[in-house]
Amino acid sequence: FILVGGPIIESTHGKLAFTAPLTAITATVVGVIANLGLFFAYHVFLPHGLGGSISWVSMVICGLAGLALFKLQKGVIPVLGGSALAGLLVYFVATLIN
C-alpha cells in the first residue's frame, strides 16, 4: 500500500488540504513511538516501580547499545542481538549465583 500510495501522496505536495492531515498523522505517530519508548524504559530501568531499585545492568546495556549505534555506527540488528545476548548472559549468571 505504501509503494502504491507513494506517488499519490507526492502529487499532493504543497496542497494544504492534503499536507495538513498528513502532518498531524506524522506527529501522532511520533508521539505514540515516544510514549512506547518511555513506557518500556520505565519498566526496564525500574522493574519494581518508583519505590524499587534501579536496574543498573539494564542501564549499562542500554548505554553500550547507544554507544555502538551512535558513536561506532553499528547496525541496529547486530546491536539488538548483542544486547539480547548480554541480557541473557546476565540472567543466566544471576540464576547460577542464586
Steps between C-alpha positions, in 0.01 A plus 500: 500500500784738578667442164171541314394810695841669498463673162150618591624652824792666321263655247319678785822669613429868562122462523406600854176300499704179466826582678344627825332168589815308406705728725257434785519126440882515499499691830263244649720209395807669647310556826393136518857382440632737769231380742592136438868581548432663837268216605758232424785703653304540824426128523853391405700749709261494799367141505349537849348845445607834642541352848741231383860505394641596161610218270859610447572206270224616265637855513851380409372282213293794372797736523726258315234447234466877454878531474514223240217654296598865505876514559617178337235509222402134541178366350176471694462122460852411628462741793157359584635145484802590713278669757272196514798268546642724772165497681476122476856461625430722801178309569669159487794614714259647757301174497815295562611724787161484674 
